[in-house]
């Protein structure tokens, strides 16, 4: 068998084919990136060149076959209205603005505190045409944390990366599910109640967000990328029922995914936690593959069962437990867990990419991450 490039390995797996070896590509949490790189945390979050260089360094350091670009649309707008910068120690900086403070550190995502608590709008008071933007101008990263998208440099990060790595590794973009934007708008508790009490209004909001995300995704497809990840962490069993998934997630993600695939770009859905009851439904989204497939105890997916049910149609990217197999396990258990996953994916799957199920936990050591490529060398050859 010929020797594949990293990019070719990932593309083969996404095409449900076997390359020379199992491809390796994990998603880094921001905390994990910080832990490994120890960059200036403010620059790493806001500067596209610093972020791009960090992504490349991590890919090279751990011999990954691909790079996931979780943030795009960087700008210098964060400097506007900045009142004060306090770096109390190396790797810990506090930015003060008139309306908020931001703490950027080596341990996790930026921690944002607003002077006034955000008031979530009642769903009955939302004017879908006026209150929901037609263009997506932000990423709802986590509670209180938003990444503003600069239209002038919306996809610069992909050009920067490609200029430096070319076709040597697979580059993937990321968008966020309409369901996430909906929950961010109205609040998690209110949003779940609204699914029951105001389903038609919820669908109108979801449709408006869907159209904006679809436009963003289609534009992203014109950049030098091989795939787009759909971040949909709240679509699992622990959050919404199977029926709610079918009604409030599936049709909107399917619309976006179909548009991406029509552009000749692969798509995979990232849903955390327990999803074993909805694997076949997720396949109906027209996605190319699924990411996470969290095993017990983080989720409830058995990898062999997943391959048997959906492996003829979808590639699988997963499913190492980042906490219980990489962070806390002893060497023997860590190696045994990863070996089992490699052999299951290699022998049962048409298309398989070895990855942590969800993001790499922030404090997983360098040695444990280097172990993954070593295990591929030993057990991952086709």
N, C-alpha and C positions, 0 to 999 in steps of 0.2 A: 504493500500500500504506500502511496506517495505521502510525503510529509506535508501537512497542511500548515498554512499561516494561522495565527490566532483568529483573524477575521474570518477565514474560511471555515475554521472549526465551528465557530458560533453559528455562522450562516447555515452550515450543513445540518447542525442540530435543529435549528428552527425550521429547516426544510424537511425534517423527519428523516434525516440520513445520518449515517455513521461516518465521522471523520477518522483520522488516525488514532485519536485518543479522545476521551471525554473532555469537553471544554470546561473551563473553570472561570466563573465570573460571579462574584458576590456584590451585593449592595452594601456600601458603607453607610452607617449612621454618621451624622455630623460629629457626634462625640467620638466615634472610632477614628475618623479622619484626624480630628484634633489630637487624639491620644498618640497616633502614629507619627504625625508630621510636626507637631508643636509649632504651628505657624503663628504669625500675628493674627489673633482670632477675628479682629474687625476686618482686616484686609482679606482674609480668607472668605469671609461671608459676603463681602460687598465688591471685591475687585475680581473681574472676570479673568484677568491674566494670572493672578495668584491662585485662583480656584482651578483654572485649567492646568497649571503646572503641578498643583497638588494631586489632581486626578491622575495625571500621567505618572507621577512619581509612585503613587500607590499601586497602580497597575503594574509597573515595572518591578517594584519591590516584592510583590507577592505573586508575580508571574501569572496574572489574570489575563484572560483572552479578550476581555472587553471592558469598556468604560461606560458607566451610567452617569448621565448628566442630569442631576436632580434639580439644579437651579439654572435658569437662563434669564435673559433680559436684564443683566446687571447694568447699573448706572451709578453716577456719583450723587444722586439726589439725597442720599443719606447725610451728606455734608450740609445740606440746607437746613437752617434753623438750629444747627447744633450749638448748644450753649457751652458745654464743658466735656472734656475727656479726662477721665481719671483711671490711670493704670496702677492699681494698688499693689500688684505684684506681676511678675512675668506670666503671661497667659491669662490675665484677668483684667479686662477693661470695662469701665462703665461710661456710657454715653448718656448725656442729659439733654433732653429737648424740652420745649415749653409744655408739651402734653404727655411726656413719657420718659422713662429711662430704659436703657438696654444694657444688659450685662453680657459681654462676650467673653467666653472662657474656653479652656482646653478640655472641659469635662462634658459639655452637652451643647444643645441648640442654644442660641441667644435667648435670654430670659427677659421678657418685656413686661413692664409694669406701667399702666396708664394712670394719669392723675385722676381721671374720672372713669368709673366702671362703665364698660360698654353696655348699653341698653339694647336688648334684642327686640326687634319689632314683632308685634303680634301678627300672626300670619294673615288675619282678616284685614289688617291695615296696609298690607303690602300691595302697591300698584305694580303689577308685573311689568308693564311697559315702561314706567318711569323709574322704578326702583331697582330693577335688575339690569345691569349693563349689557349692551349688545356686544361689546368687546371685552374680553377677559384681560384685566390690567393688573392682576395679582395672583399669587399662589397662596392658598390658605395652609401654611405649613403646620401650625399647631395653634393651640389656644393663645390668643393675643399676638401671635407671630405671623406676619405677612411678608412675603417677598414681592415688592413692587416690580412690575415688568415695564421696562423702558422700550417704547415702540421704536426708538431710533437705534437700539442695539439689541433687538429682541432675540436674535439667534446668533449673535457674534461668537458666543462661546464655542459653537460647533465649528465655525471657520477657524478659530484659534487652535482648537484641538486637532482638526484635520491637517492643518498646515504643519503640525509638529509630529503627528503619528502616521498620517497618510492612511494607507490601506493595511497597515500592519496589525491593527486590533479593531474589534467591532465597537462602533460608537452607538449608544442608545440614548434617545431623548426620553422625557417624562412629561405626562400631563396628569391632571387630577380629575377624578370622577365628578360628574354633576351632583351626585348624592353628597359628596363632601362639601361642595360649595353651598348646597341647600342647608345642610346641618350647620355650617359656619354662619350662614345668614340669620337663621332663626334660633339657633341654640340646640344642643343635643336633646335635652328633655322635651322642649317645646316642639322640636322637629318630629320626634317619635309620636307624640300625641297628635300632631297635625296629620300624620299619615293616616290615622284612624278617623279623626274628626273632620278634616278638610282635604280629602284625597284629590279632588279635582284642582284645587288651588295649588297643592303641592306639585301636581303634574304640570301645571302651567309654569311654575317657577323652574322646575327641572328642565322643561323643554327650552326655556329661554337660556339657561346656563349651557345646555347641550349645544345649542347653535353657536354660542361664542367659543366654547372649547373645541368644537369641530373645526371652526375657522382657524384657530390657533394650531391645531394638530396638522391640518392640511398644509399650512405654511411651513411647519417644521419638517414635513416630509420632503421639502425641496432642498433641505440641507444634507450634507454627506453623512447620513445615519442609516443604520440597518434595521432599527426597530424602535418602537415607542412603547414605553411602559405606561399602563393606566393605573395610577395609584388609587386604589379603592379599598382602604382598610376597614371601613365600617359596614361592609356588605356581607359579613359572615354570620354564622348561626348565633353567636353571642350577642348580636346587636339587633338583627331583624330576622323575621321568620322567612321561611322559604317562599311563602305567598307574597310577602312584601318585597322580597328580592325580585321576584318575577314581575311585580307591578311597578316598582319604583326605581329599580336599578337596571335590570336587563335591557329594556327597550331603549334606554338613553345611551348606555354604553355601546349597545349594538350599532346604533346610528353612527357614533363616532368611529368605532372600530371598522365598520364597513367602508367609511370614507378613507380611512388610513390605508386599508388593504387595497382599495381601488387605486391608490398611488404606488402600489408595489412595495410597500414597507410592512414589515412584520409588526405584530402587536402582541403584548402579553399583559395579563391582568394580575395585579398584586393585591391579594386580599388576605389579611391576617386571620389567625385563629382557626376556628372550626368551620370547615366548608364541605365536609364529606357528604352532606345531604344535598348539595347543589352543584356537584361537579358537572353533571350532564347539562344542567341549565346554563352554567357558565360557558360550556362549549357552544351553546346556541347563540352566544354573543358574536360569533364568527371570529373570535380571537384565534391567533396562531398558537398561543401557549398560555400556561398558568405559572405564576411564581408564588412562592411561600410553601403551600401545602404543609403547614406546621404540623409536626408530629406530636403525639402525646408527650408531655402534659400541656404544652403550649397551645396545641390545637388537637385535632382528632383524625388526621389523615394518615392512612397507611399507604406507603409509597407503592408497594406491589399492587394493592387494590386500585389505586389511582391509575396506574399504567394499564391495568386490565380493563378499566371502564372507559378511559378517554385517551389512552396512549396511542391508539391508531390514528387519531385525528389531531392531537395537540402535542406540542413539545412541553416538557416539564422542566422548570428551573427551581431547584430546591435540593433537599429539604432538611438540611443540617440544623439542629436545634442550637442556636448561637449561645444560649445561656447554659443549658444543661449538658451539652456535648463539648462546647469550646471553652466557655468561661469557667465553669465550676468543676468539670470532670477531671479525673486524673488522666495521665497519659494513656494508660491501657484502654480505658473506656472511650476516650476521645478518638483514638485510632480505630477501635473496633466499630464505633458508630459511623465514622466516615467511610471506612472500608465497606460496610454493609450497604450504605447508600450508593457508593460508586458501583458496586457489583450489581445492585438491583437496577440502577439506571442503565448500566451498560448492557445487561442481559435481558431486561424486560422492555426497555423503551426504544421506540424508533428514533425519538429525538430527546436528548437529555443534556442539561447543563448543570454541572455541580455548583451548588450555591448554598449559602445559609438560607434558611427558610424565610425569615424576615431580615432586617438589617443586621449587620455585625454589631453585637453589643459593644458599647463604648470601651470597656476595659479588657476586652479580649487581647491577649498578648501578641506581640510580633511573632514569637516562636510558634504559637498555635496557628496563626494564619499562614505562615510559611509551611507548616505541616500539610496543608491542603494540596499544594502543588507537588510535594514530595509523595503524598499518597496517590495522586494521579499518575506520577511517574511509575509507581510500583504496581498499581492495580487498574489503572484506567485505560490501558491500551486495547484497542479493538483488534 
